Amino acid sequence: MDEGVRFNGRSNSAEDGRLILAIGDSFTFGDQVANHETWPAELERLSGHRVVNGGVFAYGMDQSVLRAEQLVEVYSPDVLIISFIPEDISRTELSIRSGAPKPFFQIMDGELKRGNFPVPMPASGNTELGILRGIFGYSFLMDGLMRRLGYEAFWYAGGWENQRVNTDGERISCLLMERVSASAIEANLGVILLAQYLEREVLVDQTAEVKNVLECAARNGIGILDTHVHLTQIAESDPMKFESLFFHQSHMTPQGNAFVARVLFDFLIGRNYIG
């Protein structure tokens, strides 16, 4: 039973060690890199513990939490790492993303109420990928170029619609952290919220939205690892090294994922999540 998780490549992880579950979007899944070059795979090698990569491309914070709840039931991990990028907060406001319905939450009477449950099938007419994809859709070179330039959403989704149902992404994300915390206490599960960023987001100040979500998580007893400060230090002290961490301001290179894994490993050890 693989539950759609990504293979980590060859590993020397200890089968009888602690199990770490990694959840998130394409930064967790490891878009643009090989199986063994994702940060969950790197963390598995560093820690000697099994790391299950449950990341899914384009997920919002809402989908990541639902995915975490699903996979915690399957794997019974000791540690849960939920990674997000700033855009994942606003993705929670969508009921349709890139033409496909997605689960979402609304706030009613101060509580989360789930919508699109069960998630409906995409409308049959949402099949148009545009003239560019029609011409170059079978080109491995063009596919690689679009991914490297950070145009994956356009390339794979074309002109498909997004439908926004609210503007409460920050509040919903905070309530989701309360939900995760309550479940973690019941399951005796250590939880970490990992903030990751596009290259261009490191070079500016964090948004209040991101800061508030991190603070919400911390208030609910969730461990916080914000890579913004680490990446900013590298950008200021060693610009060439900083540039090597990203694919043209988009996803992380193998070096970038190795960096995230090292920071995570130090965090886990320093706070006794793993031995």
MOTA-V923002 format. One line per field, one symbol per residue. ss: DSSP state (A for helix, B for strand, O for the rest). psi: psi as a letter, one per 30 degrees, with the letter a starting at -180 (. if undefined). burial: + if it has 9 or more other ideal C-beta (glycine too) atoms within 8 Angstrom, else -. A space follows every 50 residues. Layout:
ss = ???
psi = ???
burial = ???
This chain:
ss = OOOOOBOOOOOOOBBBBBBBBBBOOAAAAOOOOOAAAOAAAAAAAAAOBB BBBOOOOOOOAAAAAAAAAAAAAAAOOOBBBBBBOOAAAAAOOBBBBOOB BOOBBBBBOOBBBBBOOOOOOOOOOOOOOAAAAAAAOOOAAAAAAAAAOO OAAAAAAOOOOOBBOOOOAAAAAAAAAAAAAAAAAAAOOBBBBBBOOOAA AAOOOOOAAAAAAAAAAAAOOOBBBBAAAAAAAAAAAOAAAAAOOBOOOO OBOAAAAAAAAAAAAAAAAAOOOOO
psi = jfgglkkgaklgkkfgalkkkkkabfeeehkfllefgleeeeeeeefgkk jkjgkkkgkleeeeeeeeeefeeefilekkjjklleffeffffkfkkhfk klklkljkhglkkklhjlklkkkffifkgleeeeegfgjeeeeeeeeefg heeeeffbgllkjkflhgeeeeeeeeeeeeeeeeeeghkkkkjjklllef feglllleeeeeeeeeeefggkkkjjfeeeeeeeeefieeeefffkjhgb lkleeeeeeeeeeeeeeeefggel.
burial = ----++-+--+-+---+++++++++++++++++-++++++++++++++++ ++++++++++++++++++++++--+-++++++++++-+++++++++++++ +++++++----+--++---------+--+---+---------+--+++-+ -+--+-++-+----++-+++-++++++++++-++----+++++++++++- ++------++++++-+++-+-++++-++-+++-++------+-++++--+ +++-+++++++++++-+++---++-
